[in-house]
């Protein structure tokens, strides 16, 4: 009689990505019929699904296979012969449970059929032939195959509500994971504002310190200038006094000759003049240092003004970026609302189509049964 369908249902079909072995790839654009077939000539069970004339699933059930429920409406199994992992997304949890029950039932039947076949072969073959048969059957019990078929279930591409779940689940299932348009701009905008405020505080503190230093240097410069004027006046007076004394000494020398008293007085006066000249030179050096400090303070003032201009530019740029961010957020919200409305309409249409197709399939099965009965 050949192969006959013994159970049929409808589901969305996926296959594991052969390159990454992590992501699911849809193999059908909509829900298609998935059927269990039994080949009486070879005594094997197969899962077959056709999308038009294309065979989407052609998997032979073996005792080592395991069907795993990864969510309320999604299940998967590994096929080492096809070197892939199949995933099915059902419209309801009851359909998934029914498919899983049939899988376990036919898996057990395949195991019993295999054991009977092995017993017959062992009885009908010699010991050497039996060992050769066992060597030929090793791939079915290969640890690598068992590891593949019993590996941990992959993450379902569908949400727990399945193909016909809630709108948020459908969006999470159909939309790529990294698409979060609002997270990145807000995440980048906060540190930018925080850095601008911290730079402003630092500049204000530096400006206050520079103002204090400038005031101190200005006061010191004014005091030094006043002292220098006073020292110059004293020096002028000392010089005049020294000249007067020199003249007086000359007059005394001319009048009475050089005496010891005049010499000692002249020596003291010369020593006093040298001390005053050294003090004046020290004050002039100090005045030069104060002038250099005032010049550096003026440079700091110019740098402060430049930093203030830069800070103002940064603040204006930050305001412009915030305005652009607000416009982008509004645009993203509008696009999201339009996408939700569009997805809702598509979901309603898809549900309607799935229901109609499922009803047609049931009608076809009923007509086929009537034809067989007749």
C-alpha positions in Angstrom: 0.0 0.0 0.0 3.1 2.3 0.3 3.1 5.4 2.6 -0.2 6.7 4.1 -0.8 9.9 6.2 -1.8 8.9 9.7 -1.9 12.3 11.4 -1.9 15.9 10.0 -1.8 19.4 11.5 -0.8 22.9 10.5 2.2 24.9 11.8 4.9 27.4 10.9 8.1 25.6 10.0 11.6 26.7 10.9 15.1 25.3 10.4 18.3 26.1 12.4 20.8 28.4 10.7 23.5 26.0 9.3 26.2 28.7 9.8 25.6 29.9 13.3 23.6 26.9 14.7 21.8 29.4 16.9 19.3 31.4 14.9 16.0 30.1 13.4 15.3 30.5 9.7 11.7 30.4 8.5 11.1 27.9 5.7 7.5 28.8 5.1 5.8 32.1 4.7 2.6 30.9 6.4 1.3 27.9 8.3 1.5 24.7 6.2 0.3 21.1 6.7 2.6 18.9 8.6 1.8 15.1 8.4 3.0 11.8 9.9 3.4 9.1 7.3 3.8 5.4 7.8 5.6 3.3 5.2 4.3 -0.3 5.6 6.9 -1.8 3.2 9.9 -0.5 5.2 8.0 -0.2 8.5 9.2 3.4 9.1 7.5 6.6 10.2 8.3 9.9 8.6 7.3 13.6 9.1 6.6 15.2 5.8 5.5 18.8 4.9 5.0 20.3 1.5 5.0 24.0 0.7 3.5 23.9 -2.8 5.8 21.4 -4.7 8.7 22.0 -2.3 9.4 19.4 0.4 10.0 21.6 3.5 10.3 18.6 5.9 11.3 15.1 5.1 12.4 13.6 8.4 12.5 9.8 9.3 11.6 9.2 13.0 14.3 7.1 14.8 14.3 5.9 18.4 17.1 8.3 19.2 15.1 11.4 18.3 13.6 13.6 21.0 10.8 16.2 20.4 11.3 19.1 22.9 8.7 21.7 23.8 10.6 25.0 24.2 7.5 27.2 24.8 3.7 26.9 25.0 3.3 26.8 21.2 6.8 25.8 19.9 8.6 22.5 19.6 11.7 21.2 18.0 13.7 18.0 17.1 17.1 17.2 15.6 17.5 15.1 12.5 21.1 13.9 12.1 20.4 12.4 8.7 19.3 15.8 7.3 22.0 17.5 9.5 19.6 20.1 10.8 17.1 20.9 13.6 13.5 21.5 12.7 11.2 23.8 14.7 7.4 24.0 14.6 5.2 26.9 15.7 1.6 26.0 16.4 -1.5 28.2 16.7 -2.5 26.7 20.1 -1.0 24.7 22.9 -3.3 21.8 22.3 -2.0 21.3 18.7 1.5 21.2 20.1 0.6 18.7 22.7 -1.1 16.5 20.2 1.8 16.6 17.8 4.2 15.8 20.7 2.1 12.8 21.8 2.1 11.4 18.2 5.8 11.9 18.0 6.4 9.9 21.2 4.0 7.2 20.0 5.6 6.8 16.6 9.0 7.0 18.1 8.2 4.0 20.4 6.7 2.2 17.4 9.9 2.8 15.4 11.9 1.5 18.3 9.8 -1.7 18.5 10.0 -2.1 14.8 13.8 -1.7 14.9 14.1 -4.3 17.7 12.0 -6.8 15.8 14.1 -6.2 12.6 17.3 -6.7 14.6 15.9 -10.0 16.1 15.0 -11.3 12.7 18.4 -10.4 11.2 20.2 -12.0 14.1 18.1 -15.2 13.8 18.5 -15.4 10.0 22.2 -14.5 9.8 25.4 -16.2 10.9 27.5 -14.8 13.8 29.9 -13.1 11.4 27.0 -11.6 9.4 25.4 -10.5 12.7 28.5 -8.6 13.6 28.6 -7.0 10.2 25.0 -5.9 10.6 25.8 -4.5 13.9 28.7 -2.5 12.5 26.4 -1.2 9.8 23.9 -0.1 12.3 26.4 1.8 14.5 25.6 5.3 13.1 22.1 5.0 14.7 23.8 4.5 18.1 26.7 6.9 17.5 27.3 9.1 20.6 27.7 12.1 18.3 24.2 11.4 17.0 22.8 11.0 20.5 24.5 14.2 21.5 22.9 16.0 18.6 19.4 14.6 19.0 19.3 15.1 22.8 21.1 18.5 22.9 19.6 21.4 24.9 16.6 23.0 23.1 17.3 26.2 21.2 15.5 29.4 21.9 12.1 29.5 20.2 11.8 32.1 17.5 8.1 32.5 18.6 6.8 33.7 21.9 4.9 31.5 24.4 1.7 32.7 22.7 3.0 31.2 19.4 2.1 32.5 16.0 -1.2 34.0 17.1 0.1 35.5 20.3 -0.2 39.1 21.6 1.0 42.0 19.6 4.1 42.6 21.9 5.1 39.0 21.4 4.7 39.2 17.6 6.8 42.3 17.5 9.5 40.7 19.7 9.5 37.6 17.5 9.6 39.4 14.1 11.7 42.4 15.0 15.6 42.0 15.3 16.7 42.0 18.8 19.1 45.1 18.7 16.3 47.4 17.4 15.8 49.7 20.4 15.8 53.2 18.9 15.3 55.2 22.1 17.8 53.5 24.3 21.0 54.6 22.6 20.3 58.3 22.1 19.1 58.7 25.7 22.1 56.8 27.0 24.5 59.0 25.0 22.7 62.3 25.8 22.9 61.9 29.6 26.7 61.5 29.9 27.1 64.5 27.5 25.0 66.8 29.6 26.7 65.5 32.8 30.1 66.2 31.3 29.1 69.7 30.2 27.8 70.5 33.8 31.0 69.1 35.3 33.2 71.2 32.9 31.1 74.3 33.8 31.6 73.8 37.5 35.3 73.2 37.1 35.7 76.3 35.0 33.7 78.4 37.6 36.0 77.1 40.4 39.1 77.9 38.3 37.7 81.3 37.4 37.1 82.1 41.1 40.7 81.0 41.9 42.1 83.2 39.1 40.1 86.2 40.3 41.4 85.8 43.8 45.0 85.5 42.6 44.5 88.4 40.2 43.2 90.6 43.1 46.2 89.6 45.3 48.7 90.2 42.6 47.1 93.6 41.7 47.2 94.6 45.4 50.8 93.5 45.7 51.7 95.3 42.5 50.1 98.6 43.7 51.9 98.2 47.1 55.2 97.5 45.4 54.7 100.4 43.0 54.0 102.7 46.0 57.1 101.3 47.8 59.3 101.8 44.7 58.2 105.4 44.4 59.0 105.9 48.1 62.3 104.1 47.7 63.2 106.2 44.7 62.3 109.4 46.6 64.5 108.2 49.5 67.3 107.3 47.1 67.1 110.7 45.5 67.2 112.2 48.9 70.2 110.0 49.8 71.9 110.8 46.6 71.4 114.5 47.2 72.6 114.1 50.7 75.6 112.1 49.4 76.4 114.8 46.9 76.1 117.4 49.5 78.3 115.4 51.8 80.8 114.9 49.0 80.9 118.6 48.4 81.2 119.2 52.1 84.0 116.6 52.3 85.7 118.3 49.4 85.3 121.6 51.0 86.7 120.3 54.3 89.6 118.6 52.5 90.3 121.7 50.7 90.0 123.8 53.8 91.7 121.7 56.5 93.2 118.8 54.6 92.3 115.3 55.0 91.8 114.2 58.6 90.9 110.9 60.1 87.4 112.1 61.1 86.6 113.1 57.6 87.9 109.8 56.2 85.8 107.7 58.6 82.7 109.8 57.9 83.3 109.4 54.2 83.7 105.6 54.6 80.5 105.4 56.5 78.6 107.5 53.9 80.0 105.3 51.1 78.9 102.1 52.9 75.4 103.6 53.5 75.2 104.5 49.8 76.2 100.9 48.7 73.6 99.4 51.1 70.9 101.7 49.7 71.8 100.8 46.1 71.7 97.1 46.9 68.3 97.5 48.6 67.1 99.4 45.6 68.3 96.7 43.2 66.5 94.0 45.3 63.3 96.0 45.1 63.6 96.4 41.4 64.1 92.7 41.0 61.0 92.1 43.1 59.1 94.6 40.9 60.1 92.6 37.8 58.8 89.4 39.4 55.5 91.0 40.2 55.2 92.3 36.7 55.8 88.7 35.4 53.1 87.4 37.7 50.7 90.0 36.6 51.4 89.1 33.0 50.8 85.4 33.7 47.5 86.3 35.5 46.5 88.2 32.3 47.2 85.1 30.3 45.1 83.0 32.7 42.3 85.6 32.2 42.5 85.2 28.4 42.5 81.4 28.7 39.4 81.6 31.1 37.6 83.8 28.5 38.4 81.2 25.8 37.1 78.3 27.9 34.0 80.3 28.7 33.3 80.7 25.0 34.0 77.0 24.4 31.6 76.1 27.2 28.9 78.3 25.7 29.4 76.7 22.3 29.1 73.3 23.9 25.9 74.3 25.7 24.4 75.6 22.4 25.4 72.4 20.7 23.9 70.3 23.5 20.6 72.2 23.2 20.6 71.6 19.4 21.2 67.9 19.9 18.4 67.7 22.5 16.0 69.3 20.0 17.1 66.8 17.3 16.7 63.9 19.8 13.2 65.1 20.6 12.3 65.2 17.0 13.8 61.8 16.4 11.8 60.3 19.3 8.6 61.8 17.9 9.4 60.3 14.5 10.2 56.9 16.0 7.0 56.9 18.0 5.0 57.7 14.9 6.7 55.0 13.0 6.1 52.5 15.8 2.4 53.3 15.9 2.1 52.9 12.2 4.0 49.6 12.4 1.7 48.3 15.2 -1.4 49.2 13.2 0.0 47.5 10.1 1.0 44.4 12.1 -2.4 44.2 13.7 -4.1 44.3 10.3 -1.7 41.7 9.0 -2.2 39.5 12.0 -6.0 39.6 11.6 -5.7 38.7 8.0 -3.3 35.9 8.7 -5.6 34.5 11.4 -8.5 34.6 9.0 -6.4 32.9 6.2 -5.1 30.2 8.6 -8.7 29.5 9.8 -9.9 29.2 6.2 -7.0 27.1 5.1 -7.4 24.8 8.1 -11.1 24.4 7.4 -10.3 23.6 3.8 -7.8 21.0 4.9 -10.3 19.4 7.3 -12.8 19.4 4.5 -10.3 17.7 2.2 -9.5 15.1 4.8 -13.1 14.4 5.4 -13.7 14.1 1.6 -10.7 11.8 1.4 -12.1 9.6 4.2 -15.5 9.5 2.5 -13.8 8.5 -0.7 -11.9 5.7 1.0 -15.0 4.5 2.7 -16.9 4.5 -0.5 
